[in-house]
Amino acid sequence: MVKLPRPPAALPSLRASDTRTLEEGLLIWRVYRGAGSHPAVWNEFRYHGPVPTGRFDHHEPPRHDDPDRGILYAALDITGALSEAFRDTRTIDRSRHEPWLVGFELELDLVTLDLTRLWPTRAGASQAIATGRRDTAQAWSRSIYDGYPDIRALLYRSSMAGGSSNLALYERAADNLPFSPRFHAPLAHPGLALPLQRTAAQLGYSLR
């Protein structure tokens, strides 16, 4: 396995090929929990961190509430969103902590740093930035956040759903989120039973 090094003191200047702009109207997907110890709403950025499971949390350690740094994780397709939301148990649990599936269209063009291309290698990292140690990836995210003030999100390959892409949106991207989502339903909704069964089978996950 390629080890992910810590970020350098200074990141390279961005090239046009390093960024990817996701256009206004693109449908983004997310699974969030509406209950449990930390209930959320569909468009809520998390201003507490860094947490061990947050790959690109850009909060400064140690873990704390940070009113200036918020993060929201999403995906470009439903399979990616579900695979990441239930990666630890590999069981899509439709009831525990009241999980919801939300699809929302970007309100404005979103400028992302494309970690699926050559920027990680040129900057001194590798594609292990999306699969290696999360605390090291968090250090990279902090450097990116501080070094590239125009970057609003990170685009990276899903480590669980091959071919899917994920997004880590900084609080800078709050204006890119719409007032209301296009799709919004609890995973326990009867209409999602068959799609969830198919996705679980594709991923090799259990469905509960």
Secondary structure, DSSP 8 states (H G I E B T S, - for coil): --------SS-----GGGEEEE-TT-EEEEEEESSSSS---TT--B-EE--TT-TT--S-SS-EE-TT--EEEEESSHHHHHHHHTTTTTEE-SSTT-EEEEEEE-SS-EEEEETTSSHHHHHT--GGGGTS-HHHHHHHHHHHHHH-TT--EEEEE-SSSTT-EEEEEEGGGGGGS-SS-SEEEETT-GGGHHHHHHHHHHHT-EE-
